[in-house]
Amino acid sequence: MSSRNLAELEKLKSLLLNDWDPIGVADVPEAVDEYDSYAFHLHGMLTAGTTSQAVAEYLNWVVTARMDLTGNLAFDREIAERAIALYARTD
């Protein structure tokens, strides 16, 4: 993995933990890797150029189907837009 891809992944992991955080574990030191598997999946989607809608739908699926929580698609769309921005190529 290139250093750029690694930096993007680390920022994505931070976004999921600190801003998305559907189970509220951002302040638990032992949970620093709680969303890493989702970040790895999203990283693949984002490096392949997926849409923000697809990212939002994935995040919403994680919350509703995997975590069995009430979803908030509007919030997931906001997080998706921020994730897309992390992967925007300027070169």
C-alpha positions, -999 to 999 in steps of 0.1 A, spaced: 0 0 0 14 34 -9 20 60 17 -8 81 2 -32 52 4 -21 45 40 -26 81 50 -61 81 34 -70 49 53 -58 63 86 -79 94 80 -109 72 71 -105 51 103 -104 84 123 -135 97 106 -154 65 114 -143 63 150 -145 100 159 -174 113 138 -195 84 126 -193 62 157 -228 46 158 -221 27 190 -204 55 209 -170 41 216 -148 70 205 -137 77 240 -128 41 249 -91 36 243 -95 -2 239 -120 4 210 -96 24 188 -99 -4 161 -136 -10 165 -145 1 130 -114 -9 112 -130 -37 92 -156 -13 79 -128 12 71 -109 -14 51 -140 -23 31 -147 14 25 -111 20 15 -115 -5 -13 -147 11 -24 -132 46 -23 -100 38 -41 -121 22 -68 -140 54 -72 -174 45 -57 -201 71 -53 -210 89 -21 -245 73 -23 -229 38 -23 -208 48 7 -238 61 25 -258 30 18 -230 8 30 -227 28 62 -264 26 67 -264 -11 61 -236 -16 87 -257 3 113 -290 -13 105 -281 -48 95 -248 -56 112 -253 -36 144 -291 -39 145 -295 -2 154 -317 25 140 -301 41 110 -298 77 100 -293 78 62 -290 116 62 -261 114 87 -245 86 68 -247 107 36 -227 135 54 -201 110 65 -200 96 30 -193 130 15 -165 136 40 -150 101 32 -152 109 -6 -134 142 1 -105 123 18 -99 104 -14 -103 132 -38 -72 132 -61 -56 165 -68 -27 153 -89 
